[in-house]
Amino acid sequence: MESSKENRLSSLKSAAPSRPARILSFIAILISGACGGLVGYTVTDLQCSGDCVALSGSVGLAGAGLAAGGVGIVCVLTLRAMTEWKTNEQQQSLRDRYPVEEP
């Protein structure tokens, strides 16, 4: 009895997001951080008169952090939605394969 239960459980695929989806999310976070940093640095550099390298750099770092954090949140929510979708599909296929009789 135990082996049949293990066979059913081992035949289930993982509901975790695929590796390419996680890699794409990571790349999106890196790109958004770089873009946010460039925008923050450039806007501060254009607005400031004189030598404002430290200010521009710090605003650039803050912009990078904010942009990467925002895109990171969206990526996490997207990956969680993908996981929930896969889990629901797997549960439905198991319900269809092993229907439970109502008493």
N, C-alpha and C positions, 0 to 999 in steps of 0.2 A: 504494500500500500504506500509505503514511504517513497519507494523508487518511482512510482507513477506520478506522485506529486512533484518530485524533484524533476522529472522529465518535462512536465508541463511548465514548471517555473524556469527551467533552463532554456526552453524553446522560446520564451518571451524575449523580445528585443528590448534594449534599453530605451527609456523614454527621454533620455537626456538629449539636448540639441546635438546635432552632428558636429564633427570637428571642423568642417569648412565654415559652418555658421558661426562657431565661436571664433575662428580665426578672422573672418570678415568683420565681426563685431570689434575685435581687438584692433584691427587695422583702421576701422572707422573712428575709434576713440583716439588713436594716435594722430590721424589726419586732422580731426577736429581740434585737438590740442594744439597742433602746429599752426593751424589757421587762426585759432583764437589768439595765440601768442603773437603772430604776425600782425593781426589787426590791432591788438592792444598796444604793441610797440609802435606801430606806424602812426596811429591816431595820436598817441601821446607825444611822439617825436615831432609831428606836424604842429601840434598845438603849443608846444613849449618853445620859448625863445632862449637861445643861449645853450649852455652845456647841460643837458638833462638826460644823460645816458643812464644814470642810476634810476631815475624816475621812470624813464621809458622801459627799462629792463624789468623793473618791478611790476609795472602795469602789464607788460607783456606776459610775465609769469602768471599774474592773476588772471588775465584773459585766457591763457592756455589752460589753467586749472578749471576755470568756470566752464569753458567750452567742452573740455574732456569730461568733466563731471556730468554735464547735461546730456551729452551723447551717451555716456556710460549708463545713465539711468534709463534712457530709451532702449539701449541695447539689452539691458537686463530684463526690462519688461517684455521686450520682443522675444527673447530666448525663453522666458517663463511661459509666455503664451504658446510658443511652439511646443514646449514640453507638455503643457496641459492638453493641447490639441492631440499630440501623439498618444498620450495616456488615455484620453477618451476614445480614440480610435481602437486602441488595443483592448480596452475593456469591452467595447461594443462587439468586437470580433470574437472575444471569448464568450460573451453572453449569447451570441448567435451560434457558436460552435457547441456550447454546453448549456442549453436552456434549463432553467430551473422550473420544475412543475409547481404550480400553486396548489396548496393543500385544500 
